[in-house]
Amino acid sequence: MGMEIPFDVANIPGPEMGEVAPPEVIGSYISSAKRPLLVVGSEILRDDFFLETAIEMGRKGVPIAATGHSIRGFVEKEYTENVSYYNLHELTNCLRDPGWKGLDGKGNYDFVIFFGVVYYYASQMLSCIKNFAIDPLIRAVSIDRYYHPQARMSFMNISPEMEEGYKDMLNRLVSSIK
Amino acid sequence: MEELKKGGIFNISDLRNVRISIGEIVEEEEEWEPMGPHPMPGIATLRNWDFMLLNRYKPFYAPLCDMCCLCTYGKCDLTGNKKGACGIRMDAQHGRIVLLACLVGCSAHCGHGRHMLHEMIKKFGGDVPIDFGPEVDVEAPLTRLVCGIKPKTIRDYEKVFDYIEEQIVQLADALHTGQEGSYRDFESKALHMGMLDSLGKEAADIIQIASYGMPTSYEGGGPDVPLVDVGIGTIDTTKPVVLVIGHNVPPAADIGDYLTENGLEDRVELAGICCTSIDTTRVYKKAKIAAALGRQLRVIRMGIADVVVVDEQCIRADILELCQRVHSPLIVTNDKAMHGLVDRTDDNPDKIVDDLVSGRAPGVVILDPEQVGEVAVKTVIQMDKKRKGLKLILSDEEFKYYVNDCIQCGNCTLACPNGLRIGEANQSATSGDIKPLAGLFDLCVGCGRCEQVCKKHIPIVDVITKAAYPQVKEEKGRMRIGRGPVWDSEIRDVGAPIVLGTIPGIIAPIGCGNYPNGTKDAWLIVKEFAERNYIVTLTGCMAIDAALWKDEEGKTVYEQHHGRFDAGGVLNIGSCVSNAHIHDAAIKVASIFAGRPLRGNYEEIADYILSRVGACGVAWGAMSQKAASIATGFNRLGIPAVVGPHGAKYRRAFLGRPDLKDDWKLIDATDGSEIYFEPGPQHLLVACETVEEALPMIAKLCFRPSDTDRGRSIKLTHYIDLSLKYLNAYPPDWHLFVRTATDLPIANKNELLKKLEDEHDWEIDWKMKRIKEGPIRGYDPSFNPTNLRRLIREKKK
């Protein structure tokens, strides 16, 4: 673990900034969460691999909120098992409410994973969760190729030439989800 | 004195040691409408209305910064909704920041308006009549609504600005440490500020329309306003080019006048950026629009301008440095943005010209618009000759050198608001493929932050411009000039179809160019809704950017669609201040079509609009504080807005929750009964991540409880169709908007009934093709929705 420069370099929120964590650590948190939720955005459509990664997590029992227009990809892949379209603003607004019934009607979530959401929009929503989803606490993490200081845990910034390395990290993350 | 006390008649010449002072002389006012309950509302007057909105559309905060640094107790860490040293919590602090943003935005519009009023009274006198022609009787809906004033001349706006300015000061006072502590009250104040912002915009535009004779409903106005050239490629750089930037048109208008008076219209190009360019085309026929805000840095760096003239708002803070870099003299014309230059207003114009042309002065302040006209034109003619040999576009060799010099460190990407992968594009260019670099030109928001962090000092903006230069030279569009007010006669024609829903909505793309994915999104939004027979009313930079793209026939959206305020129309209403006419159109639907009293009656009109007028603002590239106050003004009037993903950085949204049933209760004014209703509109302010997501969201926010079944069917058709087209899926909440089987789109009624039965457990009578059980409420054509108990009709005894 260590500190990293925010992907949007001036995005320094304050005293509480997320830690850089390896995929296996995030994977173990997902595994131990009672109610995890994968929030995916439009950037997962840039490569089939990312869509498949999300689907793989869905198959491992992590429900998926497809934000932006990412739902397109799931429909095209005919994976609709535990995926629901949600606008990210709407979704985050619900997440901050302990009384929200969740996508399945069984209640709110305790661990939220952001994946493929446009950086600055994701950052704002992670900020809302960090500041207002506090009782009970929701932990929000990012598994994007950006360092997200507003998340509890995040990957580091990953340059385009490290794309294969990033994909390997995602594979390790998925493998570590029990 | 006894007689004085008794109020009797006295003789002035008999009085000793008495001072008589005469205050304002109030002329007997024409009895045009009884005064409503809330003329010139104060901070607390409309608080109940605001709280009704805030109960349904609860403020959502996403802090951009977790600290408060506004007083010496701080910095205070508010993370996790903690309290600062003064006792303020994170949520209230963010309500405070939103109010501050609205204060800044509102002050910009109202400061502009007041300045315009001073200038126009000085130039034309205060008796300029407000007469917008035979089709516009309700000339100033917001002024009538908020102030209870029917303005006859521009001088009448003195009272309006007196009111606005006092309110602004009182609201600014609330920002001080140790004042307001409730986020809801901060938001009520922000909504009040938003309303003042809309009023100030209307005032500013009405004053300039009346004074300059901008298009109205006289011949050649309204739907018949002419088209004008838009785009960098339309500027004839073989001629001297004056480039005007900003929002406050008098200096640009006087440049146009000087050109006309001196027969120089065909010798000199007058082009503009941002709203000043739109307003210049309303007063000077030969003016061109070079670009919207997003291209400002690049247009200047390309060296197109031989002289740059700026007025106010959205001007780059480094404008002088930029102009010096390309040897363009700078003339600043407004005391709000003087950029450290010497005020030469009282100097001999020829001496100023000489100093600018010789380079002794890189720029000057001239606060007299007429003098700006003379100096700018005389300077540009000389500067054109002087600048002829300048090569400001990179040579092929320079381009090659720079792209090869890039070390792929990624600093530019971390500095870029859109996170553009500039290094990757440079790498492609080294191997001969410049397409990725050229493609960045439109995606770039034109901030220049990338260059500051480049370890190799590569002029990245110039490199991208060089790659895109062939396409930039062909950037040639057409748009209608700003038409100003929507006509009363147009409202009479479309009032019923808007309220009934058969015209599915009024879509208002407005605001700045901080787009997530380039200007083409602006075009797509306009095209998609105009083709679906919505009314599309644009203002500001989005009106310009939408004109840069063409269909297969080579036509822009303005050429493809008519300019009437009617189904399928694409209207350029005008500059930022002109977007008050979009508020006005909604207000006129309530007053002209529905006959609701207007004067001093804000709450009732906003209630009508919220429940019946399917309008939605779209600020896809919202950037400024003005955009914040504009959207907040729309919201108080009952009009929702969708922003792009950068809009999440405004920190606050107003979001409804359809799953909270009790948030969605309306009163039937006919009998006072309370009705649960479908979430229409679901939000007042929401961000979407991509344009594909925004298109169905915009359609969704046009649902209103008053829709007839036919209107609802049309709105549902578009909502479902846009969702299928762009998300490849049915919207998960479409069923919430179904009240009866006749609400369903006819073409796939059976399929939808089946979905309601299978996916939502609704009970369907298949024999009659009717819904037996399931909807939130049934369809009742006599439903008379209101949020205000005082509007319940008294039962006849």
Contacts between the chains, C-beta under 8 A, distances in Angstrom:
chain1	res1	chain2	res2	distance
A	5	B	414	6.5
A	6	B	414	7.8
A	7	B	414	6.2
A	7	B	419	6.6
A	8	B	414	6.9
A	8	B	417	7.4
A	8	B	419	7.0
A	9	B	414	4.4
A	9	B	415	5.8
A	9	B	453	7.6
A	13	B	63	7.0
A	13	B	64	7.5
A	13	B	65	6.0
A	13	B	66	4.7
A	13	B	79	7.8
A	14	B	65	6.4
A	14	B	66	3.2
A	14	B	67	4.7
A	14	B	77	5.9
A	14	B	78	7.9
A	14	B	79	5.7
A	15	B	66	7.1
A	15	B	67	7.7
A	15	B	77	5.0
A	15	B	79	6.3
A	16	B	66	6.8
A	16	B	77	8.0
A	16	B	79	4.8
A	16	B	80	7.8
A	41	B	689	5.7
A	42	B	689	5.5
A	42	B	690	4.8
A	42	B	692	7.5
A	42	B	693	7.6
A	67	B	689	6.1
A	67	B	693	7.7
A	68	B	688	7.6
A	68	B	689	3.5
A	68	B	690	4.9
A	68	B	692	7.5
A	68	B	693	5.2
A	69	B	689	7.6
A	69	B	690	5.2
A	69	B	692	3.7
A	69	B	693	5.0
A	69	B	726	6.0
A	69	B	727	5.3
A	71	B	727	5.2
A	71	B	728	6.8
A	71	B	729	5.1
A	72	B	692	7.6
A	72	B	726	7.8
A	72	B	727	5.9
A	72	B	728	4.3
A	72	B	729	7.5
A	75	B	728	4.5
A	75	B	729	5.3
A	76	B	728	6.6
A	84	B	732	6.2
A	85	B	727	6.3
A	85	B	729	6.0
A	85	B	731	7.3
A	85	B	732	5.6
A	86	B	732	7.9
A	87	B	686	6.7
A	87	B	688	6.6
A	87	B	693	6.8
A	87	B	697	6.6
A	88	B	687	7.6
A	88	B	689	6.0
A	89	B	60	7.0
A	89	B	648	7.1
A	89	B	653	5.5
A	89	B	655	6.2
A	89	B	683	7.9
A	89	B	686	5.0
A	89	B	687	5.2
A	89	B	688	7.9
A	90	B	655	6.3
A	90	B	683	7.8
A	90	B	686	7.2
A	92	B	60	7.4
A	92	B	62	7.4
A	93	B	58	7.8
A	93	B	60	5.0
A	93	B	653	7.5
A	93	B	655	4.5
A	93	B	657	7.0
A	94	B	657	7.0
A	94	B	659	7.7
A	96	B	60	7.7
A	97	B	657	7.8
A	100	B	659	7.5
A	101	B	659	6.7
A	117	B	689	6.6
A	118	B	516	6.4
A	118	B	645	5.0
A	118	B	689	5.4
A	118	B	690	7.7
A	119	B	419	5.5
A	120	B	417	7.4
A	120	B	419	7.9
A	120	B	645	6.5
A	120	B	646	6.4
A	120	B	648	7.1
A	120	B	649	6.5
A	121	B	645	3.8
A	121	B	646	7.9
A	121	B	648	5.0
A	121	B	687	6.6
A	121	B	689	5.6
A	124	B	62	3.9
A	124	B	64	7.1
A	124	B	648	4.0
A	124	B	649	6.2
A	124	B	651	7.6
A	125	B	62	6.2
A	125	B	648	7.1
A	127	B	62	5.1
A	127	B	63	5.1
A	127	B	64	7.2
A	127	B	66	7.6
A	128	B	60	6.9
A	128	B	61	6.5
A	128	B	62	4.2
A	128	B	63	7.6
A	130	B	79	7.1
A	130	B	80	7.4
A	131	B	61	7.4
A	131	B	63	5.6
A	131	B	66	6.8
A	131	B	78	7.7
A	131	B	79	6.2
A	131	B	80	5.8
A	131	B	81	5.9
A	131	B	90	5.6
A	132	B	61	6.8
A	132	B	81	6.0
A	132	B	90	7.7
A	132	B	91	7.5
A	134	B	80	5.1
A	134	B	81	6.6
A	146	B	419	7.8
A	157	B	410	7.4
A	157	B	414	7.2
A	159	B	408	7.4
A	159	B	410	5.3
A	160	B	421	6.0
A	160	B	423	7.7
A	160	B	424	5.1
A	161	B	408	7.3
